[in-house]
Amino acid sequence: MIRFAYTILYVSDVKRTAEFYSKTFGLEVRFIAPGDEYAELNTGTTTLSFAALSLAKSNLKDGFQESDLKTKPFGIELGFTTVDVQELVDKAIAAGATLLEEPREKPWGQMVAYVRDFDGFLIEICTPMD
């Protein structure tokens, strides 16, 4: 059986990033490796993980494109649902996120906003779809 198990973001400060996602989105920190080079957050059936840029560089001999707030976000996002989008956007910004798009209602009735984390990764904050 194949199962989608985890997503790993390559970040500049693993511990700081794990704390941001934990405090902002209420995710339990499951594991932080000695030396703070890797961390896992429990999100339910899938794990959200963070690896230090140095660790990622050691795994990929030809390198990779680093996420950065100075450039446009990658064409991928992490999505978090909530019944109060504005409240969670405000909480994320207070924790250090950068606002990209204010909450807006989509034609199908969903409220959606976008912020970016410290490393520039795109985060969608939206109401759940029934």
C-alpha positions as CSV (number, residue, x, y, z in Angstrom):
1,M,0.0,0.0,0.0
2,I,1.3,3.5,-0.9
3,R,0.5,6.3,1.5
4,F,1.4,10.0,1.4
5,A,3.5,10.2,4.6
6,Y,5.1,13.6,4.8
7,T,6.2,16.9,3.3
8,I,9.6,18.4,4.1
9,L,10.3,22.1,3.7
10,Y,14.0,23.1,3.5
11,V,14.4,26.0,5.9
12,S,17.1,28.3,7.4
13,D,16.1,27.7,11.0
14,V,14.4,24.4,11.8
15,K,13.6,25.0,15.4
16,R,12.2,28.5,14.8
17,T,10.1,27.3,11.9
18,A,8.7,24.3,13.9
19,E,7.8,26.6,16.7
20,F,6.1,29.0,14.3
21,Y,3.9,26.3,12.8
22,S,3.2,24.7,16.2
23,K,2.1,27.9,17.9
24,T,0.3,29.4,14.9
25,F,-1.5,26.3,13.7
26,G,-1.7,24.2,16.9
27,L,0.4,21.4,15.6
28,E,2.3,19.1,18.0
29,V,6.0,19.0,17.6
30,R,6.7,15.3,17.4
31,F,10.4,15.3,17.0
32,I,13.4,17.6,16.8
33,A,16.7,16.0,15.9
34,P,19.8,16.7,17.9
35,G,21.5,19.8,16.4
36,D,18.1,21.1,15.2
37,E,18.7,20.0,11.7
38,Y,15.3,18.2,11.3
39,A,11.9,18.4,12.9
40,E,8.5,16.8,12.5
41,L,5.1,18.1,13.4
42,N,2.1,15.8,13.8
43,T,-0.8,16.9,11.6
44,G,-2.8,13.7,11.7
45,T,-2.2,11.2,9.0
46,T,0.6,13.2,7.2
47,T,3.7,14.7,8.8
48,L,4.9,18.2,8.2
49,S,8.7,18.2,8.4
50,F,11.5,20.8,8.2
51,A,15.1,20.1,7.3
52,A,18.0,22.6,7.6
53,L,19.3,24.0,4.4
54,S,22.7,22.4,5.2
55,L,21.1,18.9,5.6
56,A,19.1,19.3,2.4
57,K,22.3,20.4,0.5
58,S,24.1,17.2,1.7
59,N,21.2,15.1,0.3
60,L,21.0,16.7,-3.1
61,K,24.3,16.8,-4.9
62,D,23.1,19.1,-7.6
63,G,21.4,21.5,-5.2
64,F,17.9,22.9,-5.2
65,Q,16.0,26.2,-5.5
66,E,15.8,27.8,-2.0
67,S,12.6,29.5,-1.0
68,D,13.1,33.2,-0.1
69,L,10.8,36.1,0.8
70,K,12.7,38.3,-1.8
71,T,11.4,36.2,-4.7
72,K,7.9,35.1,-5.8
73,P,6.6,32.0,-3.9
74,F,6.9,28.6,-5.4
75,G,3.8,27.2,-7.2
76,I,2.8,25.1,-4.2
77,E,1.1,25.9,-0.9
78,L,0.4,24.5,2.5
79,G,-3.3,24.8,3.3
80,F,-4.8,25.2,6.8
81,T,-8.6,25.4,7.4
82,T,-10.3,27.4,10.0
83,V,-13.8,28.9,10.6
84,D,-12.2,32.3,11.3
85,V,-9.8,33.1,8.5
86,Q,-9.0,36.7,9.6
87,E,-8.3,35.6,13.2
88,L,-5.8,33.0,12.0
89,V,-4.2,35.4,9.5
90,D,-3.7,37.9,12.3
91,K,-2.2,35.2,14.5
92,A,0.2,34.1,11.8
93,I,1.3,37.7,11.1
94,A,1.8,38.3,14.9
95,A,4.0,35.2,14.9
96,G,6.2,36.5,12.0
97,A,4.4,35.6,8.8
98,T,4.2,38.0,5.9
99,L,0.7,38.9,4.5
100,L,0.5,38.2,0.8
101,E,-3.3,38.4,0.2
102,E,-6.0,39.6,2.5
103,P,-9.0,37.2,3.1
104,R,-11.4,37.2,0.1
105,E,-14.5,35.2,-0.6
106,K,-14.2,33.0,-3.6
107,P,-17.1,32.5,-6.1
108,W,-17.8,29.1,-4.4
109,G,-18.3,30.8,-1.0
110,Q,-14.9,29.9,0.6
111,M,-12.9,32.5,2.4
112,V,-9.2,32.4,1.4
113,A,-6.1,34.3,2.4
114,Y,-2.4,33.9,1.8
115,V,0.7,34.5,4.0
116,R,4.3,33.5,3.7
117,D,6.5,32.0,6.5
118,F,10.0,33.1,7.4
119,D,11.5,31.3,4.4
120,G,8.9,32.5,2.0
121,F,6.8,29.3,1.8
122,L,3.2,30.0,0.7
123,I,0.5,29.2,3.3
124,E,-3.2,29.3,2.4
125,I,-5.5,30.0,5.3
126,C,-9.1,29.2,4.3
127,T,-12.5,28.0,5.5
128,P,-13.2,24.3,5.1
129,M,-15.1,23.1,2.1
130,D,-18.1,21.0,3.0
